[in-house]
């Protein structure tokens, strides 16, 4: 057995956890998974409804990292449909869907400027 079994959480640096929660739920259709407070911090996670293994931690305790997270990769089964749906909700894309050797890719940013590559693998 490997000492590390799986990735469970990816941290996203945010300025305001409530604002970030509203954006991820309202714009991306994520759902809130955990919301626990203690010792001066709040552990708040979200994930896409079908994502059971990994959650995004909306962390406001890294103010110097807001907007500077490395690009996170999310997947879709329908690039054109996802692009249109998210664009209609006001999600800002810095790269429209384009063919890549590994499939189709579009890049969007969250309300703090963090980048997300949305990929459709054939």
N, CA, C and O of each residue as an XYZ file, in Angstrom:
488
protein
N       0.839     -1.186      0.000
C       0.000      0.000      0.000
C       0.882      1.246      0.000
O       1.867      1.321      0.734
N       0.515      2.226     -0.833
C       1.245      3.490     -0.883
C       0.934      4.325      0.349
O      -0.179      4.278      0.871
N       1.909      5.083      0.809
C       1.703      5.947      1.970
C       0.658      7.014      1.678
O      -0.145      7.353      2.548
N       0.662      7.547      0.456
C      -0.326      8.544      0.054
C      -1.301      7.865     -0.887
O      -0.904      7.327     -1.920
N      -2.564      7.890     -0.533
C      -3.581      7.164     -1.287
C      -4.279      7.996     -2.354
O      -4.631      7.467     -3.408
N      -4.490      9.303     -2.101
C      -5.202     10.127     -3.078
C      -5.057     11.598     -2.736
O      -4.696     11.953     -1.614
N      -5.340     12.453     -3.713
C      -5.421     13.892     -3.490
C      -6.841     14.180     -3.026
O      -7.798     13.728     -3.654
N      -6.991     14.917     -1.947
C      -8.315     15.179     -1.395
C      -8.760     16.626     -1.560
O      -9.947     16.887     -1.753
N      -7.814     17.579     -1.485
C      -8.181     18.986     -1.470
C      -7.156     19.812     -2.240
O      -5.951     19.584     -2.136
N      -7.657     20.776     -3.016
C      -6.815     21.746     -3.701
C      -7.191     23.119     -3.153
O      -8.366     23.485     -3.146
N      -6.205     23.872     -2.697
C      -6.454     25.178     -2.099
C      -6.524     26.261     -3.171
O      -5.666     26.344     -4.050
N      -7.566     27.088     -3.078
C      -7.729     28.257     -3.945
C      -7.685     29.487     -3.034
O      -8.516     29.624     -2.136
N      -6.722     30.374     -3.261
C      -6.608     31.580     -2.444
C      -7.682     32.579     -2.853
O      -7.783     32.944     -4.024
N      -8.482     33.019     -1.888
C      -9.570     33.968     -2.127
C      -9.505     35.098     -1.102
O      -8.935     34.932     -0.023
N     -10.081     36.230     -1.434
C     -10.116     37.362     -0.501
C     -11.295     37.257      0.456
O     -11.173     37.576      1.638
N     -12.430     36.812     -0.053
C     -13.666     36.768      0.725
C     -14.339     35.414      0.497
O     -14.763     35.109     -0.617
N     -14.435     34.614      1.540
C     -14.974     33.266      1.391
C     -16.448     33.247      0.986
O     -16.846     32.409      0.177
N     -17.252     34.134      1.520
C     -18.680     34.166      1.145
C     -18.846     34.555     -0.322
O     -19.645     33.961     -1.046
N     -18.093     35.544     -0.743
C     -18.138     35.987     -2.134
C     -17.664     34.856     -3.056
O     -18.271     34.612     -4.099
N     -16.592     34.173     -2.679
C     -16.072     33.061     -3.476
C     -17.076     31.911     -3.522
O     -17.282     31.312     -4.578
N     -17.695     31.600     -2.395
C     -18.705     30.539     -2.349
C     -19.850     30.853     -3.310
O     -20.281     29.988     -4.072
N     -20.338     32.083     -3.271
C     -21.429     32.487     -4.164
C     -21.007     32.360     -5.629
O     -21.809     31.947     -6.467
N     -19.761     32.710     -5.946
C     -19.287     32.632     -7.328
C     -19.180     31.189     -7.794
O     -19.676     30.851     -8.869
N     -18.544     30.335     -7.006
C     -18.368     28.936     -7.402
C     -19.702     28.202     -7.514
O     -19.879     27.372     -8.405
N     -20.633     28.501     -6.621
C     -21.953     27.854     -6.656
C     -22.811     28.472     -7.765
O     -23.396     27.749     -8.572
N     -22.886     29.790     -7.807
C     -23.758     30.466     -8.764
C     -23.276     30.425    -10.200
O     -24.077     30.236    -11.116
N     -21.979     30.598    -10.412
C     -21.444     30.654    -11.776
C     -21.052     29.277    -12.313
O     -21.354     28.953    -13.462
N     -20.382     28.463    -11.490
C     -19.870     27.182    -11.976
C     -20.780     26.004    -11.656
O     -20.584     24.910    -12.187
N     -21.779     26.215    -10.789
C     -22.682     25.120    -10.449
C     -22.093     24.141     -9.442
O     -22.589     23.022     -9.308
N     -21.030     24.550     -8.725
C     -20.456     23.695     -7.699
C     -21.419     23.626     -6.517
O     -22.381     24.390     -6.443
N     -21.153     22.711     -5.604
C     -21.933     22.645     -4.374
C     -21.007     22.744     -3.173
O     -19.854     22.316     -3.221
N     -21.530     23.315     -2.100
C     -20.750     23.427     -0.870
C     -20.640     22.042     -0.249
O     -21.635     21.324     -0.150
N     -19.445     21.667      0.166
C     -19.221     20.348      0.763
C     -18.967     20.438      2.267
O     -19.646     19.774      3.050
N     -18.006     21.243      2.672
C     -17.682     21.363      4.097
C     -17.677     22.831      4.471
O     -17.290     23.688      3.677
N     -18.111     23.110      5.688
C     -18.107     24.476      6.199
C     -17.943     24.388      7.714
O     -18.920     24.269      8.454
N     -16.688     24.450      8.161
C     -16.375     24.317      9.585
C     -15.508     25.484     10.024
O     -14.585     25.879      9.312
N     -15.798     26.032     11.187
C     -15.013     27.140     11.715
C     -14.388     26.746     13.043
O     -14.942     25.947     13.799
N     -13.229     27.320     13.308
C     -12.559     27.091     14.578
C     -11.186     27.708     14.580
O     -10.534     27.772     13.538
N     -10.738     28.161     15.720
C      -9.409     28.741     15.910
C      -9.092     29.820     14.883
O      -7.998     29.840     14.319
N     -10.027     30.703     14.641
C      -9.786     31.850     13.769
C      -9.766     31.560     12.281
O      -9.342     32.409     11.497
N     -10.214     30.383     11.874
C     -10.267     30.096     10.446
C     -11.527     29.320     10.096
O     -12.160     28.707     10.956
N     -11.873     29.358      8.832
C     -13.055     28.656      8.324
C     -12.607     27.717      7.214
O     -11.986     28.150      6.244
N     -12.917     26.437      7.353
C     -12.607     25.421      6.351
C     -13.840     25.274      5.481
O     -14.814     24.628      5.868
N     -13.792     25.885      4.291
C     -14.935     25.938      3.394
C     -14.538     25.292      2.067
O     -13.635     25.775      1.385
N     -15.215     24.195      1.702
C     -14.870     23.521      0.448
C     -16.079     23.430     -0.473
O     -17.227     23.401     -0.031
N     -15.780     23.387     -1.774
C     -16.778     23.240     -2.822
C     -16.260     22.234     -3.840
O     -15.063     21.952     -3.897
N     -17.175     21.694     -4.643
C     -16.793     20.772     -5.713
C     -17.942     20.654     -6.695
O     -19.091     20.938     -6.354
N     -17.632     20.233     -7.925
C     -18.712     19.942     -8.868
C     -19.571     18.803     -8.307
O     -19.051     17.936     -7.603
N     -20.860     18.789     -8.601
C     -21.747     17.768     -8.040
C     -21.285     16.328     -8.270
O     -21.486     15.476     -7.405
N     -20.673     16.045     -9.411
C     -20.242     14.674     -9.696
C     -18.847     14.359     -9.162
O     -18.416     13.207     -9.221
N     -18.143     15.346     -8.649
C     -16.773     15.157     -8.143
C     -16.824     14.695     -6.697
O     -17.230     15.457     -5.819
N     -16.423     13.476     -6.440
C     -16.482     12.934     -5.080
C     -15.118     12.836     -4.419
O     -15.035     12.762     -3.193
N     -14.049     12.832     -5.203
C     -12.720     12.582     -4.655
C     -11.959     13.835     -4.225
O     -11.213     13.795     -3.247
N     -12.138     14.948     -4.944
C     -11.340     16.140     -4.682
C     -12.268     17.327     -4.456
O     -13.273     17.488     -5.149
N     -11.913     18.156     -3.474
C     -12.674     19.369     -3.189
C     -11.745     20.573     -3.300
O     -10.533     20.448     -3.123
N     -12.320     21.744     -3.595
C     -11.574     22.998     -3.599
C     -11.772     23.677     -2.251
O     -12.908     23.906     -1.834
N     -10.690     23.999     -1.573
C     -10.729     24.734     -0.319
C     -10.623     26.214     -0.631
O      -9.625     26.655     -1.200
N     -11.642     26.992     -0.265
C     -11.657     28.438     -0.499
C     -10.999     29.099      0.707
O     -11.661     29.387      1.704
N      -9.702     29.335      0.609
C      -8.895     29.780      1.745
C      -8.606     31.271      1.676
O      -8.059     31.765      0.690
N      -8.983     31.983      2.738
C      -8.728     33.419      2.772
C      -7.503     33.761      3.627
O      -7.270     34.937      3.910
N      -6.729     32.777      4.039
C      -5.564     33.024      4.883
C      -4.249     33.091      4.093
O      -3.170     33.006      4.679
N      -4.339     33.241      2.768
C      -3.170     33.448      1.912
C      -3.364     34.720      1.084
O      -3.400     34.648     -0.144
N      -3.488     35.879      1.727
C      -3.800     37.093      0.961
C      -2.764     37.426     -0.112
O      -3.100     38.067     -1.108
N      -1.534     37.010      0.068
C      -0.499     37.305     -0.931
C      -0.572     36.367     -2.135
O       0.146     36.579     -3.112
N      -1.419     35.339     -2.092
C      -1.548     34.374     -3.185
C      -2.821     34.573     -4.009
O      -2.991     33.902     -5.027
N      -3.714     35.468     -3.604
C      -4.973     35.679     -4.313
C      -4.684     36.097     -5.755
O      -3.951     37.054     -6.004
N      -5.270     35.368     -6.688
C      -5.082     35.645     -8.103
C      -3.803     35.072     -8.680
O      -3.505     35.277     -9.856
N      -3.042     34.354     -7.860
C      -1.748     33.831     -8.302
C      -1.653     32.312     -8.202
O      -0.560     31.755     -8.308
N      -2.782     31.635     -8.000
C      -2.741     30.178     -7.950
C      -2.277     29.641     -9.290
O      -2.551     30.251    -10.324
N      -1.569     28.493     -9.297
C      -1.265     27.872    -10.579
C      -2.571     27.467    -11.252
O      -3.592     27.283    -10.589
N      -2.529     27.330    -12.565
C      -3.735     26.976    -13.306
C      -4.248     25.612    -12.872
O      -3.503     24.632    -12.850
N      -5.515     25.564    -12.533
C      -6.186     24.328    -12.154
C      -6.895     23.795    -13.402
O      -7.422     24.578    -14.193
N      -6.911     22.486    -13.584
C      -7.549     21.892    -14.751
C      -8.849     21.208    -14.328
O      -8.858     20.376    -13.420
N      -9.939     21.566    -14.993
C     -11.236     20.916    -14.799
C     -11.644     20.296    -16.129
O     -11.155     20.707    -17.182
N     -12.532     19.315    -16.087
C     -12.925     18.640    -17.328
C     -14.409     18.819    -17.614
O     -15.208     19.096    -16.719
N     -14.752     18.654    -18.884
C     -16.129     18.697    -19.338
C     -16.318     17.658    -20.427
O     -15.363     17.287    -21.110
N     -17.533     17.191    -20.590
C     -17.848     16.264    -21.677
C     -18.342     16.999    -22.916
O     -18.434     16.417    -23.996
N     -18.667     18.307    -22.750
C     -19.238     19.086    -23.848
C     -18.649     20.496    -23.807
O     -19.217     21.392    -23.183
N     -17.521     20.686    -24.469
C     -16.818     21.964    -24.416
C     -17.686     23.123    -24.886
O     -17.791     24.137    -24.197
N     -18.307     22.984    -26.053
C     -19.105     24.095    -26.584
C     -20.278     24.429    -25.683
O     -20.553     25.603    -25.434
N     -20.970     23.417    -25.193
C     -22.100     23.652    -24.298
C     -21.659     24.285    -22.986
O     -22.304     25.213    -22.498
N     -20.564     23.791    -22.409
C     -20.058     24.336    -21.146
C     -19.593     25.778    -21.339
O     -19.862     26.640    -20.502
N     -18.891     26.035    -22.449
C     -18.420     27.390    -22.738
C     -19.598     28.359    -22.844
O     -19.572     29.442    -22.260
N     -20.622     27.967    -23.588
C     -21.798     28.832    -23.749
C     -22.528     29.053    -22.433
O     -22.923     30.176    -22.121
N     -22.709     27.977    -21.655
C     -23.417     28.088    -20.368
C     -22.672     29.000    -19.404
O     -23.275     29.883    -18.793
N     -21.373     28.795    -19.264
C     -20.598     29.605    -18.328
C     -20.481     31.046    -18.802
O     -20.546     31.970    -17.990
N     -20.309     31.252    -20.098
C     -20.250     32.617    -20.630
C     -21.548     33.357    -20.356
O     -21.529     34.536    -20.002
N     -22.673     32.676    -20.517
C     -23.984     33.287    -20.268
C     -24.149     33.683    -18.801
O     -24.907     34.601    -18.487
N     -23.442     32.995    -17.906
C     -23.500     33.309    -16.478
C     -22.492     34.382    -16.089
O     -22.384     34.743    -14.918
N     -21.759     34.886    -17.068
C     -20.809     35.955    -16.794
C     -19.405     35.500    -16.448
O     -18.592     36.313    -16.007
N     -19.094     34.220    -16.636
C     -17.735     33.752    -16.387
C     -16.832     34.310    -17.487
O     -17.146     34.199    -18.672
N     -15.708     34.911    -17.087
C     -14.791     35.528    -18.041
C     -13.794     34.502    -18.564
O     -13.075     33.871    -17.789
N     -13.756     34.342    -19.865
C     -12.806     33.442    -20.509
C     -11.659     34.254    -21.085
O     -11.881     35.247    -21.778
N     -10.435     33.834    -20.801
C      -9.255     34.478    -21.382
C      -8.800     33.731    -22.628
O      -7.976     34.231    -23.394
N      -9.336     32.537    -22.826
C      -9.060     31.758    -24.036
C     -10.321     31.008    -24.427
O     -10.837     30.209    -23.646
N     -10.813     31.256    -25.612
C     -11.989     30.537    -26.111
C     -11.601     29.097    -26.431
O     -10.414     28.791    -26.541
N     -12.590     28.203    -26.584
C     -12.266     26.809    -26.890
C     -11.369     26.690    -28.122
O     -11.608     27.309    -29.159
N     -10.335     25.874    -27.968
C      -9.381     25.653    -29.061
C      -8.930     24.201    -29.038
O      -8.837     23.586    -27.975
N      -8.654     23.665    -30.208
C      -8.139     22.293    -30.326
C      -6.716     22.243    -29.799
O      -5.909     23.135    -30.061
N      -6.424     21.201    -29.063
C      -5.089     20.933    -28.544
C      -4.763     19.474    -28.834
O      -5.665     18.706    -29.168
N      -3.514     19.072    -28.718
C      -3.168     17.668    -28.966
C      -3.916     16.704    -28.038
O      -4.154     15.551    -28.397
N      -4.282     17.176    -26.857
C      -4.950     16.341    -25.858
C      -6.471     16.508    -25.855
O      -7.143     15.892    -25.029
N      -7.026     17.312    -26.742
C      -8.475     17.537    -26.808
C      -8.779     18.996    -27.072
O      -8.045     19.662    -27.802
N      -9.853     19.499    -26.486
C     -10.215     20.910    -26.609
C      -9.970     21.585    -25.264
O     -10.129     20.966    -24.211
N      -9.579     22.866    -25.308
C      -9.283     23.584    -24.075
C      -9.783     25.012    -24.161
O      -9.684     25.659    -25.204
N     -10.325     25.496    -23.048
C     -10.671     26.907    -22.875
C     -10.149     27.303    -21.497
O     -10.021     26.455    -20.614
N      -9.849     28.580    -21.310
C      -9.330     29.037    -20.026
C     -10.227     30.158    -19.509
O     -10.535     31.108    -20.228
N     -10.645     30.026    -18.235
C     -11.431     31.077    -17.602
C     -10.772     31.486    -16.295
O      -9.888     30.799    -15.784
N     -11.219     32.625    -15.763
C     -10.692     33.121    -14.493
C     -11.840     33.264    -13.505
O     -12.987     33.507    -13.880
N     -11.490     33.104    -12.218
C     -12.503     33.329    -11.189
C     -12.546     34.810    -10.845
O     -11.866     35.616    -11.479
N     -13.328     35.166     -9.860
C     -13.491     36.579     -9.538
C     -12.236     37.208     -8.960
O     -12.190     38.426     -8.789
N     -11.207     36.410     -8.650
C      -9.947     36.935     -8.129
C      -8.811     36.853     -9.139
O      -7.687     37.255     -8.839
N      -9.093     36.333    -10.339
C      -8.072     36.238    -11.372
C      -7.334     34.914    -11.439
O      -6.431     34.756    -12.260
N      -7.703     33.947    -10.583
C      -7.100     32.619    -10.667
C      -7.559     31.961    -11.961
O      -8.720     32.096    -12.347
N      -6.652     31.243    -12.639
C      -6.960     30.640    -13.933
C      -7.370     29.175    -13.802
O      -6.869     28.437    -12.955
N      -8.304     28.782    -14.675
C      -8.787     27.403    -14.748
C      -8.820     26.980    -16.216
O      -9.455     27.632    -17.044
N      -8.136     25.893    -16.525
C      -8.197     25.335    -17.878
C      -9.326     24.320    -17.901
O      -9.313     23.354    -17.138
N     -10.294     24.535    -18.765
C     -11.398     23.580    -18.935
C     -11.056     22.727    -20.157
O     -10.861     23.251    -21.253
N     -10.986     21.416    -19.961
C     -10.530     20.524    -21.010
C     -11.588     19.469    -21.317
O     -12.193     18.890    -20.414
N     -11.796     19.232    -22.608
C     -12.632     18.124    -23.077
C     -11.689     17.136    -23.739
O     -11.101     17.429    -24.780
N     -11.545     15.960    -23.130
C     -10.667     14.926    -23.682
C     -11.498     14.023    -24.579
O     -12.568     13.558    -24.186
N     -10.996     13.775    -25.802
C     -11.786     12.942    -26.738
C     -11.933     11.505    -26.248
O     -12.565     10.687    -26.916
